[in-house]
Amino acid sequence: MLNVLIVESENDQYFVEALITHLNYQEINVVDPICAVDDYKCLGGLSLKRLKEALFYLKDEVQTANGIQKIGIILDRDNETEANRLELVNTAIQAIFETDQSFSSTSELITIDIDSDSQVKMACYFTHVEGKGELETVLKAIKNQDSTYADCLFHWKDCLEEQGKPIKEKEFDKLWVNFYQRFDCCDKKDRYQAARKCNPEASMKKGIYNLDSPVLDDFKQFLSLFR
């Protein structure tokens, strides 16, 4: 069975790969390169156009002899409502697959007929913590190591607000994760090769995140659909 996960970026892929490995979901194949259609299709950012392009590319793969059986769509929730994100995904699948089928919730498998001989199952999930955010929001919530360097950024954030130059929460979370991975969880020697040894891909292999956190329960429920 060939299952495909559409993700927004390489960093999302590294995290999903780590979580799949942790769960030992061997039924979900993971191979390089990161954006290979065999396993992952990276959007390189979120937009209706890019999502439609990814689905259009995968549509033909469903109809091959050993074609795709299931497609999962993983997007950041950001500050959008679930209804708005579902509308985006539904618009894309209805346009590309010429169907009236739609999602009414996340982690819901629907079956879409491609033609008289082929069909594909699909589900979607929106990365979040308590209804908002993205991957970095999740990573900040599940860190399991000392985060002194990263946490000191909160003082810097307060200073910016006092000076009337606040930083957006999305940007702050990305910076926090970067500091946590590079300064809190990389030793001094490795920092000289930070681009290789302290980057998101390497960091996901260091056990610096609690992959058993209840924050990930919904995400795991979604991934279990692809076993």
Secondary structure, 3 states (H helix, E strand, C coil): CEEEEEECCHHHHHHHHHHHHHHCCCCCCCCCCCCCCCCEEECCCCCHHHHHHHHHHHHHHHCCCCCEEEEEEEEECECCCHHHHHHHHHHHHHHHHCCCCCCCCCCCCEEEECCCCCEEEEEEEEECECCEECHHHHHHHCECCCCHHHHCHHHHHHHHHHCCCCCCHHHHHHHHHHHHHHHHCCCHHHHCCHHHHCCHHHHCCCCCECCCCHHHHHHHHHHHCCC
